[in-house]
Amino acid sequence: MSDSIPILTLLVLVPVVGAAVVACLPRGNERLLKMVGVTFATVALALSAVLVFDYRADGGGFQFMSEHVWVRSFGISWKLGVDGISLFLIALTGVLFPLAILGPEVHRDVKGYVAWMLLLEAGCMGVFLSLDLFLFFLFWELVLVPMYFLIGGWGYDRRIYATLKFFLYTMVGSALMLVGILAVVFLHEQATGVLTFDVVTLAEEQSLASSTARWLFLAFAASFAIKVPIFPVHTWLPDAHTEAPTGGSVILAGVMLKLGTYGFLRFGLYMFPQAAVDLAPLFLTLGTIGIIYGAVVATMQRDLKRLVAYSSVAHLGFIVLGIFGLSQQGLEGGVIQMVNHGLSTGALFFLVGMIYERRHTRQIAELGGIQRVAPVFAGVFMVVMLSSIGLPGLNGFVGEFLVLVGTFVTRRWWAVVATAGVILAALYLLWAYQRVFHGRAEGANATFPEMTMRERAVMAPLVALIVFLGVYPQPVLDRIAPSVRELMTHVEEHSDYRQPAVAAGTAER
């Protein structure tokens, strides 16, 4: 694509313009409001598709750069770029938002719902694209506001409690990260005489003392850990998921949780390589605890939506494992697992929302026999559930396999313990499916409506991507691998870590 077309800037601005247009439209015509929102979100999807197809798979550096001086006296720039690590997170964001606007029923104030959704999309795009710390923090905080209002305005009975808990947790993390950002920038100025918020400059020059870098890494990591979330700062997530509207849950699981894991890669490993190496055992331990703990607690849930929420804690633990295993395979697996988790868990939240719309309950004990009266619905749920388990041939297997193989080479015992999470995932998801879909359909379950054409249209692209990425993930991995290789080279150059030869073998395949 021509450099004269600022495609990355458009990816941020198109949803913002869409939110402004929706805000200016009159209330009342709900169909028009939704269609306008879907149109702008689809334009962002088209731009992300162009980005994927035009991206040079042989390059590991940043592409499609858009850079303009913003506040010269403070070294702040509007600097956007995309590499193999962020490319498919942008694509995932582009896919999920039009579906989240179109799919779920919105029972009040469609105008406000669509406008906040589009503003949230702009913030998520900005986080994945920002290469300036000030700009990154601006977008990081921006995503908090729409999600706050989406849960508080369109959530369920305990939405106020869930909203406040979500807000307080994330604000504490953001405050720590702001301190870390300012410290990094001003300490770099003291060492070099240059005041800049440029991520690439700060990462390549490595001007901080090792002890200082370790503390600043922890300031960033605290914010990322809350956003992921990593055990034990995960307790806001099940409440937020349970009380959020269906579209909010889809975006929260599919996109927003990836902001934290992406932050570990882009700002943790890249800016503080030695600190990340030194503290890797801590995060490996927390990630492994999250895998087992999330799976065990999910098994005990009576609310189907809450079960899926705790499954996210477990699955995101695998991504943390892949990142801090510090191997080529593990990092590739972690990146593709971010995408895979977004697709499979986002789809699960769509399906749970459809169940609630029909039965007005998410209690597993009150459901049963749905497969007999709605076989298409049950079949789609089965495919999505198996992808979440990690069945070979579906997308979930690819990421988990690479994570476990890569981590086994470099951090063997963490990988061995984490493997139990795969078995437990099969336990709680298959058991939940058996109770909800098998057996006799009695009472209201006997008249459970089949999936509508609109619902099939929403689920079709998600199921297609789940199968495609499970059967043929190579095009995605080909674009991820060069950027992961560059990141691992950067870590090795600026730390005392050396990746085992076997773990680096993915680069040669």
C-alpha positions in Angstrom: 0.0 0.0 0.0 1.2 3.5 -0.8 2.8 5.4 2.1 0.6 8.4 1.2 -2.5 6.5 2.6 -2.3 6.5 6.4 -4.0 3.2 6.9 -3.0 2.9 10.5 -4.4 6.3 11.3 -7.6 5.5 9.5 -8.0 2.3 11.6 -8.1 4.6 14.7 -10.1 7.4 13.2 -12.8 5.5 11.3 -14.5 4.2 14.5 -14.1 7.6 16.2 -16.0 9.2 13.2 -18.5 6.4 13.4 -19.2 7.1 17.1 -19.6 10.8 16.4 -22.0 10.1 13.5 -24.1 7.7 15.7 -24.1 10.3 18.5 -25.6 12.9 16.1 -28.4 10.6 14.8 -31.8 10.8 16.4 -33.0 8.1 18.8 -35.8 5.8 17.9 -34.7 4.1 14.6 -32.8 1.3 16.2 -32.2 -0.5 12.9 -30.6 2.6 11.3 -28.4 3.2 14.4 -27.2 -0.4 14.3 -26.6 -0.4 10.6 -24.5 2.8 10.7 -22.5 1.3 13.6 -21.9 -1.9 11.7 -21.0 0.0 8.5 -18.2 1.9 10.2 -17.0 -1.2 12.1 -17.0 -3.1 8.7 -14.9 -0.3 7.1 -12.4 -0.9 9.9 -12.5 -4.6 9.2 -11.8 -3.9 5.5 -8.8 -1.8 6.4 -7.5 -4.5 8.7 -8.0 -7.1 5.9 -6.0 -4.8 3.6 -3.3 -4.6 6.2 -3.0 -8.4 6.5 -2.9 -9.0 2.7 -0.4 -6.1 2.1 1.9 -7.0 5.0 5.3 -8.3 3.9 5.7 -11.7 5.6 9.5 -11.6 5.1 10.0 -8.6 7.4 10.1 -8.6 11.1 10.2 -4.8 11.7 7.4 -2.3 11.9 5.5 -1.6 8.7 3.0 1.0 7.5 4.5 3.5 9.8 2.6 6.7 10.4 4.6 9.4 12.4 3.9 13.0 13.0 5.3 15.3 15.7 2.6 16.1 18.2 4.2 18.0 21.2 7.7 18.7 20.1 8.9 20.2 23.5 8.0 16.9 25.3 9.1 14.6 22.5 5.6 13.3 22.0 4.6 12.0 18.5 1.6 10.4 16.8 3.6 7.3 15.9 1.8 4.1 14.8 3.3 0.9 13.4 2.4 -2.7 13.0 4.5 -5.9 13.0 3.8 -9.6 13.1 3.0 -9.5 16.8 0.3 -6.9 16.5 -1.0 -7.6 12.9 -3.5 -10.4 13.8 -4.6 -8.7 17.0 -5.7 -5.8 14.7 -7.4 -8.2 12.4 -9.1 -9.9 15.4 -10.4 -6.5 16.6 -11.7 -5.8 13.1 -13.6 -9.1 13.0 -15.2 -9.0 16.5 -16.5 -5.5 16.7 -19.0 -5.5 13.8 -20.3 -8.9 15.1 -20.6 -7.5 18.6 -22.7 -4.6 17.3 -24.8 -6.7 15.0 -25.3 -9.9 16.9 -26.7 -9.4 20.4 -30.1 -7.9 21.1 -29.9 -4.5 22.7 -33.0 -3.8 24.7 -32.5 -0.2 25.6 -30.6 2.9 24.2 -29.2 1.4 21.0 -27.7 4.8 20.2 -25.5 4.9 23.3 -24.6 1.2 23.0 -23.3 1.5 19.4 -21.5 4.8 20.0 -19.6 3.4 23.0 -18.8 0.3 21.1 -17.2 2.2 18.2 -15.2 4.4 20.6 -14.0 1.3 22.4 -12.9 -0.1 19.0 -10.8 3.0 18.4 -9.1 2.7 21.7 -8.2 -1.0 21.2 -6.9 -0.3 17.7 -4.8 2.6 19.2 -3.2 0.4 21.9 -2.1 -2.3 19.4 -0.7 0.3 17.0 1.0 2.9 19.3 4.8 3.2 19.3 4.8 6.3 21.5 4.4 5.8 25.2 2.2 8.9 25.7 0.0 7.8 22.9 -0.2 4.3 24.2 -1.2 5.4 27.6 -3.8 7.7 26.1 -5.5 4.8 24.3 -4.9 2.4 27.2 -7.0 4.7 29.4 -9.5 5.4 26.6 -10.7 1.8 26.5 -11.6 1.9 30.1 -14.3 4.6 29.7 -16.5 2.9 27.1 -16.3 -0.5 28.8 -17.3 1.2 32.1 -20.4 2.6 30.6 -21.2 -0.6 28.6 -21.2 -2.7 31.7 -22.9 -0.1 33.9 -25.5 0.9 31.3 -26.4 -2.4 29.6 -25.3 -5.0 32.2 -27.3 -7.3 34.5 -28.4 -7.1 38.1 -25.1 -6.6 39.8 -23.6 -4.4 37.1 -22.8 -1.5 39.4 -20.7 -3.7 41.7 -18.9 -5.3 38.7 -18.3 -1.9 37.0 -16.8 -0.3 40.1 -14.6 -3.4 40.7 -13.4 -3.3 37.1 -12.8 0.4 37.2 -10.8 0.4 40.5 -8.6 -2.6 39.6 -7.7 -1.1 36.2 -7.2 2.4 37.5 -4.7 1.2 40.1 -2.7 -0.6 37.4 -2.9 2.4 35.2 -1.6 4.7 37.9 1.5 2.4 38.4 2.1 2.3 34.7 1.9 6.1 34.4 4.6 6.4 37.1 6.7 3.9 35.2 6.3 5.7 31.9 7.3 9.1 33.3 10.3 7.5 35.1 11.5 5.7 32.0 11.3 8.9 29.9 13.0 11.3 32.4 15.7 8.8 33.3 16.4 8.3 29.7 16.7 12.1 29.3 19.2 12.3 32.2 21.3 9.5 30.6 21.2 10.7 26.9 20.0 14.3 27.0 17.1 13.5 24.7 13.5 13.7 25.9 11.4 11.2 24.0 8.4 8.9 24.4 9.4 6.8 21.4 9.2 3.2 22.3 11.7 2.0 19.7 14.3 4.6 20.8 13.8 3.8 24.5 14.0 0.0 23.8 17.1 0.1 21.5 19.2 2.5 23.6 18.7 0.6 27.0 19.9 3.6 29.1 18.5 2.3 32.4 20.5 0.7 35.2 19.5 -3.0 35.7 18.1 -2.5 39.2 16.1 0.5 38.1 14.8 -1.3 35.0 13.6 -4.2 37.2 11.4 -1.8 39.3 10.1 0.0 36.3 9.3 -3.3 34.6 7.2 -4.3 37.6 5.3 -0.9 37.4 4.3 -1.8 33.8 3.8 -5.5 34.6 1.3 -4.7 37.4 -0.9 -2.9 34.9 -0.6 -5.6 32.3 -1.2 -8.4 34.9 -4.4 -6.8 36.0 -5.6 -6.4 32.4 -4.8 -10.0 31.4 -5.7 -10.8 34.3 -3.1 -13.0 36.0 -3.7 -14.8 39.3 -4.2 -13.3 42.0 -5.4 -10.0 40.5 -8.0 -11.8 38.4 -11.0 -11.4 40.7 -12.6 -8.5 38.8 -12.9 -10.6 35.6 -15.6 -13.2 36.5 -17.9 -10.4 37.9 -17.3 -8.1 34.9 -18.0 -11.0 32.4 -21.1 -12.2 34.3 -22.7 -8.8 34.5 -21.6 -7.4 31.1 -24.0 -7.4 28.2 -23.3 -10.1 25.6 -21.4 -7.7 23.2 -19.4 -6.3 26.1 -18.4 -9.9 27.2 -17.4 -10.8 23.6 -15.1 -7.7 23.3 -13.8 -8.0 26.9 -12.7 -11.6 26.3 -11.9 -11.4 22.7 -9.9 -8.1 22.6 -9.5 -6.3 25.8 -7.8 -9.1 27.8 -5.2 -9.2 25.0 -4.1 -5.7 25.7 -2.3 -7.0 28.8 -0.6 -9.9 27.1 0.3 -7.7 24.2 1.7 -5.2 26.7 4.0 -7.8 28.1 5.4 -8.5 24.7 5.6 -5.0 23.2 6.7 -3.1 26.4 7.8 -5.7 28.9 10.2 -7.9 26.9 11.1 -5.2 24.4 11.9 -2.3 26.7 13.1 -4.3 29.8 14.7 -7.5 28.4 17.0 -8.2 31.4 14.3 -7.5 33.9 11.9 -9.8 32.0 14.5 -12.5 32.0 15.2 -12.1 35.8 11.5 -12.1 36.7 10.4 -14.8 34.2 10.1 -17.5 36.9 7.7 -15.3 38.9 5.3 -14.9 36.0 5.7 -18.5 34.8 4.6 -19.5 38.3 1.6 -17.1 38.4 0.6 -18.2 34.9 0.8 -21.9 35.8 -1.2 -21.3 39.0 -3.8 -19.4 36.9 -4.1 -22.3 34.4 -4.8 -24.9 37.2 -6.8 -22.5 39.5 -9.0 -21.2 36.6 -9.8 -24.7 35.4 -10.7 -26.0 38.9 -12.9 -23.1 39.7 -14.6 -23.3 36.3 -15.5 -26.9 37.0 -17.4 -25.8 40.1 -19.5 -23.0 38.5 -23.2 -23.3 38.2 -23.6 -20.2 36.0 -22.6 -21.1 32.4 -21.3 -17.6 31.7 -19.2 -17.6 34.8 -17.8 -20.9 33.8 -16.6 -19.4 30.5 -15.2 -16.4 32.4 -13.0 -18.6 34.6 -12.0 -20.6 31.5 -10.5 -17.4 30.2 -8.3 -17.1 33.4 -7.0 -20.6 32.6 -6.5 -20.1 28.8 -4.7 -16.7 29.3 -2.3 -18.5 31.7 -1.1 -20.4 28.7 -0.3 -17.2 26.8 1.6 -15.9 29.9 3.5 -19.2 29.9 4.4 -18.8 26.2 5.7 -15.3 26.7 7.9 -15.9 29.7 9.1 -19.3 28.5 11.3 -17.1 26.3 11.5 -19.5 23.3 10.7 -19.0 19.6 8.0 -21.6 19.6 6.5 -20.4 22.9 6.3 -16.8 21.8 4.8 -17.7 18.5 2.3 -19.9 20.3 1.5 -17.1 22.7 0.8 -14.7 19.9 -1.4 -17.0 17.9 -3.2 -18.2 21.1 -4.2 -14.6 21.7 -6.1 -14.7 18.4 -7.4 -18.2 18.9 -8.7 -17.4 22.4 -10.4 -14.2 21.1 -12.2 -16.3 18.5 -13.3 -19.3 20.6 -14.1 -17.5 23.8 -15.8 -14.6 22.0 -17.9 -17.2 20.2 -18.8 -18.9 23.5 -20.0 -15.7 25.0 -22.2 -15.1 21.9 -23.7 -18.5 22.3 -24.3 -18.1 26.1 -25.9 -14.8 25.3 -28.3 -16.5 22.9 -29.2 -19.1 25.5 -30.0 -16.3 28.0 -32.2 -14.5 25.5 -34.2 -17.6 25.0 -34.4 -19.0 28.5 -33.7 -15.9 30.7 -31.3 -18.0 32.8 -27.7 -19.1 32.6 -28.0 -21.7 35.4 -26.7 -25.0 34.1 -29.2 -27.0 36.4 -32.1 -25.3 34.7 -31.0 -26.2 31.2 -30.9 -29.6 29.4 -31.9 -31.5 26.3 -31.3 -28.5 24.0 -29.6 -30.7 21.4 -32.9 -32.5 20.7 -34.8 -29.3 19.8 -32.0 -27.1 18.4 -29.5 -29.4 16.8 -27.8 -26.6 14.7 -27.3 -24.5 17.8 -25.9 -27.5 19.7 -23.6 -28.4 16.8 -22.1 -24.8 16.6 -21.7 -24.8 20.4 -19.9 -28.2 20.2 -17.4 -26.9 17.6 -16.6 -23.8 19.5 -16.3 -25.7 22.8 -13.9 -28.2 21.2 -11.8 -25.4 19.9 -11.6 -24.0 23.4 -10.5 -27.4 24.7 -7.8 -27.6 22.1 -8.9 -30.4 19.9 -6.5 -31.1 17.0 -7.9 -29.7 13.8 -9.3 -26.7 15.5 -7.5 -23.4 16.3 -7.1 -23.9 20.1 -4.7 -26.8 19.6 -2.1 -24.9 17.5 -1.4 -22.2 20.1 -1.4 -24.5 23.2 0.8 -27.0 21.5 3.4 -24.4 20.5 3.3 -22.9 24.0 3.8 -26.2 25.8 6.5 -27.4 23.4 8.4 -24.1 23.6 8.1 -23.9 27.3 9.1 -27.5 27.8 12.5 -26.9 26.2 13.3 -23.8 28.3 11.2 -24.2 31.5 10.4 -27.9 31.7 8.6 -28.2 35.0 6.3 -25.3 34.5 5.2 -26.9 31.2 4.7 -30.3 32.8 2.4 -28.8 35.5 0.5 -26.6 33.0 -0.3 -29.6 30.8 -2.8 -30.6 33.5 -4.8 -27.6 32.5 -5.5 -29.1 29.1 -7.1 -32.2 30.8 -9.1 -30.1 33.2 -10.4 -27.9 30.3 -11.8 -31.0 28.7 -13.4 -32.0 32.0 -15.3 -28.8 32.8 -16.3 -27.9 29.2 -17.5 -31.4 28.2 -19.3 -31.8 31.5 -21.1 -28.5 31.0 -22.0 -29.4 27.5 -23.4 -32.7 28.6 -25.6 -31.1 31.2 -26.8 -28.3 29.0 -27.4 -30.1 25.7 -27.9 -33.8 26.5 -30.8 -35.5 28.3 -34.5 -34.9 28.0 -35.8 -31.5 27.0 -38.4 -30.6 29.7 -40.4 -27.6 30.4 -39.2 -24.4 28.7 -36.2 -26.3 27.3 -38.6 -28.4 25.1 -39.5 -25.2 23.1 -35.9 -23.8 22.9 -35.8 -21.9 19.5 -33.3 -23.0 16.9 -30.6 -20.5 15.8 -32.0 -17.7 13.6 -30.5 -16.7 10.2 -29.0 -13.5 11.8 -27.4 -15.6 14.5 -26.0 -18.0 12.0 -24.6 -15.1 10.0 -22.8 -13.9 13.1 -21.4 -17.3 14.1 -20.4 -18.4 10.6 -17.2 -16.3 10.2 -16.1 -17.2 13.7 -16.6 -21.0 13.1 -14.9 -20.7 9.7 -11.8 -19.0 11.2 -11.8 -21.5 14.1 -11.6 -24.4 11.5 -9.2 -22.6 9.1 -6.6 -21.7 11.8 -6.8 -25.2 13.1 -6.3 -26.9 9.7 -3.9 -24.4 8.1 -2.2 -21.9 10.5 1.0 -21.6 8.5 0.1 -18.2 6.7 -0.4 -16.7 10.2 2.7 -18.2 11.7 4.8 -17.1 8.7 3.9 -13.5 9.5 4.3 -13.8 13.2 7.7 -15.7 13.1 10.0 -12.9 11.8 8.8 -10.4 14.4 9.1 -12.9 17.2 12.6 -13.8 16.0 13.6 -10.1 16.1 12.2 -9.8 19.6 14.1 -12.8 20.8 17.3 -11.5 19.2 16.8 -8.1 21.0 16.3 -9.9 24.3 19.5 -11.9 23.9 21.5 -8.8 22.8 20.4 -6.8 25.8 20.4 -9.5 28.5 22.4 -12.5 29.7 19.7 -14.9 28.4 20.6 -17.3 25.6 17.8 -19.3 24.0 18.6 -23.1 23.7 19.4 -24.2 20.2 16.4 -26.5 20.0 14.0 -23.7 21.1 15.3 -21.5 18.3 14.6 -24.2 15.7 11.3 -22.8 14.7 13.1 -20.0 12.9 14.7 -22.6 10.6 11.5 -24.4 9.6 
